[in-house]
Each structure stands twice: as structure tokens, then as C-alpha cells.
Amino acid sequence: MPDKTPFTIKKESDNPSVLQQSILEACDLMEKMYDQGYYPKMNVVRSWSQHNPVIEGEFAKPGVYRWYLQRELTKLAESGAEINISKSRKAISLTDPAILNAIDESQWDFTKKKLFLFPAERIDLSLDRLEHYTGTSAGDFQRYIMFTNYDMHVEVFKKRFPDCIRPGRKVQMPAYHHTLADNLGLTLINIGVGPSNAKTITDHVAVLRPDAMIMVGHCGGLRNHQEIGDYVLASGYMREDGVLDSSMPKNVPIIPNHLLNYHLKSTLEKEQLPHRIGTIYTIDNRNWEFMTKKVVHEIHLSRSIAIDMESATVATNGFRYRVPSATLLCVSDKPLHGQPKLGKAAQSFYQNSKEKHLDIVMNAISLSKKNYPGGLPNSSIRAMDEPLMGGTH
């Protein structure tokens, strides 16, 4: 095929196998282009769109998230779109200073359709950094990603999935992958403690276009009628983590994905586990007890029911990058009620809670996969003027 001649995907018959073969060939072609040192370019013509019929973008390492490309191309083609694949410009080396201009988010159009949200250079760099931080191949990441900051959850995951893919070396944020065909398995990443780590990892995970990101952590309970070991399901966040304030104004409401929350709550109720739903106060200071007056005032204003250091960060980046997210925490201490986190008591709590906590989240993911095999609806995290699949814009 000459470089300038596009490969076209268009639904021309009612035979789904013909369309699927065309999509498979297109994905093969994109991978070949990238292997040859070029970014593949996709041009989508949507006849139903009155004001924005053509959307387009470039990709890097398309084989890593091929499952996503195949799914989205199928949706577009079945809706009547014409999709053209062509070889674009030569890929920029990650060591070329020119890459900085291409990945500068201040120049991005965040109203772009999710398929084209990330520039090719950003995809390239983020996937490289993802492998660096997690010690595993970017292609091993699954559609459903859980974040923890405790080794004990990792131990449970490895026990559940003894054949899971593990880091080949000691790394900052090790990842573990229970792989299934079409990337339908589970990934668990131990991100460590704090909002900076949470932002770093979600910046890079987002380019994989996962179907869900869920924070599985512990928290300080802030209400009198909570017990150690109770669960907390986030309905919103008080953002005092600080790391995304310049990218997402604090007056923008950030809420978890309703369907993920529904599946998490259904599991909690089925298991008859004590839990509360409410606002999570995420802070960047682990020793916030040393500035109690300010923090407690904000807790009262926000009606927060739990405090942690990562949940709002994960949720905010999920909102920015169009990835459905949720938070399920377990109360490990009650610092405002004479039950601070102390070494011996904390270790006992961790051992008693670790398996059930991860099981709840994995069960909720199973429900999501069963009920929404094509991915969770994400209309609530699109922009108003973002191109919609079946609309006129």
C-alpha cells in the first residue's frame, strides 16, 4: 500500500465478519506503521454530524491498547462512519527536546473525543514511564485497574491469581496483572502513599483507556457512628491534596462513576457489611492531626465521613481523562475519637480486613463486566461540546 493511500473501513454489508476482518487489518496496519517509525493517523467521517463531521488524531504503540481501538472502531463503523487509516509523520524520539511542546497539556483541547484525547507523543512517553514505574510491560495492563498502597493487598492478589504477571525488578509502583483474553482481566498497582504518586500513575495509566480505575485503600473514620473495619464508599471528594489544582479548578465537582458505585454498594449489601456513603476528604499531609483546627473546620463544612491521601487525586484524574473511577476505603482508625493509627493495632486490623476488601472490589468489577461488556457508559465525564457517537455534533 502506498504511504499516501488510506486504508478505509466502512460498513458495506450486513455481514459482521466482513467488518471485523477490515478492522483487524486496520489495526495490523497501524502497528506496522508504528514499527516502521511513523505515527498512524485515523480520520473519521461521521455523516450524521451536522457541525463536526470529521474527527481525527494520531497514535503511538497502538498494539498496547489494541482491544480499545478494535472496540471503538467497531462502534463507529456500525454507526455508519467512514474510517481512514494512513501513515502520518515520522515518530519523534523520546530524547528529542521537541517532544516537550507536543505533550504540554496547556495546549490540549480537552473537549476532543476520548479516542483522540492524547497526542501520539504523550502516548509514547506515558507508556514508557508506565513500564519504568511498574516494572511490567504496558501491554500486560488490563481494562480494570485497582490502586492500593499496601503490600497486604498485593499478597491477597497473588494468592488469588498465583500465575499473575509480576514485576521483574524492584520498582517504585509495582504492578500485578491477572491477564485474560482481550485484556478483560485485572491489574493491581501498589502506588505507595500520597497524592503525588496517585497523580503520577494515573497520568500514565489513562493513556491505556481503561474501563475503570478503583482506589482500594484505608482511611480515618470521621464520624462517631463508625467502627474500625467499616467500609466507606465515596459519593464525592473534598480536594485538599493540591496536586491537580492548577489543572482542574477546585470548584469543579468530582464524583465517582454511578454504576461502579452501584455495583460496589450491591456487593456490600449482599455481604451485609457495615458501610457509609459520603464525602472523602483527601489531604496531602499525613500528619494533619498537627493542624487539627483548620482540618476539622473543613471536615465539618464538607460533611466528610473519612480522610485519606489518594482518593480525590485518582478521581480527579479519572474525570480529566474520561476514565470511570470509584473509591472503596476501609476505616483503619478514628483519629478524632481517641483511636489514632497505632502500630500494633493497625497490623491486627490489616490482617483481618485485607482479603474481604479486595474481594468486594473484584466482585463489583465482575458485575460491571457482566452488565456492561462494552465498557461503562461515560457520558457524565464528557464535555458538553465533545463529539458524541450518535449525536449531531
LINVEN-V26938 format. One record per residue. RES is the residue in one letter. NEAR is the number of other C-alpha atoms within 10 Angstrom. Layout:
((RES | NEAR) (RES | NEAR))
This chain:
((M | 8) (P | 7) (D | 9) (K | 10) (T | 11) (P | 16) (F | 17) (T | 17) (I | 23) (K | 18) (K | 21) (E | 12) (S | 9) (D | 9) (N | 9) (P | 13) (S | 10) (V | 12) (L | 20) (Q | 17) (Q | 12) (S | 18) (I | 22) (L | 15) (E | 14) (A | 23) (C | 21) (D | 14) (L | 19) (M | 28) (E | 21) (K | 18) (M | 23) (Y | 20) (D | 14) (Q | 12) (G | 16) (Y | 21) (Y | 27) (P | 26) (K | 20) (M | 24) (N | 17) (V | 20) (V | 19) (R | 23) (S | 14) (W | 16) (S | 17) (Q | 10) (H | 9) (N | 15) (P | 15) (V | 15) (I | 16) (E | 16) (G | 19) (E | 25) (F | 24) (A | 27) (K | 21) (P | 27) (G | 17) (V | 18) (Y | 22) (R | 20) (W | 19) (Y | 22) (L | 19) (Q | 16) (R | 13) (E | 16) (L | 23) (T | 20) (K | 14) (L | 20) (A | 21) (E | 16) (S | 16) (G | 16) (A | 23) (E | 19) (I | 24) (N | 18) (I | 22) (S | 24) (K | 24) (S | 19) (R | 12) (K | 13) (A | 19) (I | 17) (S | 13) (L | 14) (T | 9) (D | 8) (P | 10) (A | 11) (I | 15) (L | 13) (N | 11) (A | 16) (I | 18) (D | 11) (E | 14) (S | 9) (Q | 9) (W | 13) (D | 12) (F | 18) (T | 14) (K | 19) (K | 20) (K | 20) (L | 18) (F | 17) (L | 19) (F | 25) (P | 18) (A | 24) (E | 21) (R | 21) (I | 23) (D | 21) (L | 18) (S | 23) (L | 21) (D | 15) (R | 17) (L | 23) (E | 20) (H | 16) (Y | 19) (T | 24) (G | 20) (T | 21) (S | 18) (A | 21) (G | 16) (D | 22) (F | 27) (Q | 27) (R | 24) (Y | 23) (I | 23) (M | 25) (F | 26) (T | 23) (N | 21) (Y | 18) (D | 15) (M | 16) (H | 24) (V | 20) (E | 14) (V | 17) (F | 22) (K | 18) (K | 12) (R | 13) (F | 15) (P | 12) (D | 12) (C | 16) (I | 18) (R | 18) (P | 17) (G | 11) (R | 10) (K | 10) (V | 14) (Q | 14) (M | 21) (P | 23) (A | 28) (Y | 27) (H | 25) (H | 22) (T | 19) (L | 12) (A | 8) (D | 13) (N | 22) (L | 18) (G | 19) (L | 23) (T | 23) (L | 25) (I | 22) (N | 24) (I | 27) (G | 18) (V | 16) (G | 20) (P | 25) (S | 18) (N | 20) (A | 26) (K | 22) (T | 19) (I | 22) (T | 23) (D | 17) (H | 20) (V | 23) (A | 22) (V | 24) (L | 22) (R | 21) (P | 22) (D | 26) (A | 23) (M | 26) (I | 26) (M | 25) (V | 24) (G | 25) (H | 26) (C | 27) (G | 24) (G | 31) (L | 23) (R | 15) (N | 10) (H | 8) (Q | 19) (E | 16) (I | 17) (G | 22) (D | 17) (Y | 24) (V | 27) (L | 24) (A | 26) (S | 18) (G | 22) (Y | 24) (M | 22) (R | 25) (E | 20) (D | 21) (G | 15) (V | 17) (L | 19) (D | 13) (S | 8) (S | 12) (M | 15) (P | 10) (K | 15) (N | 8) (V | 8) (P | 13) (I | 22) (I | 22) (P | 22) (N | 26) (H | 17) (L | 20) (L | 23) (N | 20) (Y | 15) (H | 20) (L | 24) (K | 22) (S | 16) (T | 19) (L | 20) (E | 12) (K | 9) (E | 11) (Q | 9) (L | 15) (P | 13) (H | 19) (R | 18) (I | 17) (G | 16) (T | 22) (I | 32) (Y | 29) (T | 24) (I | 23) (D | 18) (N | 15) (R | 11) (N | 9) (W | 14) (E | 14) (F | 10) (M | 10) (T | 12) (K | 11) (K | 11) (V | 16) (V | 16) (H | 11) (E | 15) (I | 19) (H | 11) (L | 10) (S | 16) (R | 16) (S | 23) (I | 23) (A | 30) (I | 25) (D | 24) (M | 24) (E | 33) (S | 34) (A | 33) (T | 29) (V | 25) (A | 29) (T | 27) (N | 24) (G | 28) (F | 22) (R | 18) (Y | 21) (R | 24) (V | 27) (P | 27) (S | 27) (A | 28) (T | 29) (L | 24) (L | 25) (C | 25) (V | 24) (S | 26) (D | 25) (K | 21) (P | 14) (L | 15) (H | 11) (G | 8) (Q | 14) (P | 16) (K | 15) (L | 10) (G | 8) (K | 8) (A | 13) (A | 14) (Q | 12) (S | 10) (F | 16) (Y | 17) (Q | 11) (N | 11) (S | 18) (K | 19) (E | 17) (K | 13) (H | 21) (L | 19) (D | 15) (I | 21) (V | 24) (M | 19) (N | 16) (A | 21) (I | 23) (S | 17) (L | 19) (S | 22) (K | 18) (K | 11) (N | 13) (Y | 13) (P | 11) (G | 14) (G | 17) (L | 18) (P | 13) (N | 16) (S | 11) (S | 13) (I | 18) (R | 20) (A | 15) (M | 11) (D | 10) (E | 16) (P | 21) (L | 17) (M | 16) (G | 12) (G | 10) (T | 14) (H | 16))
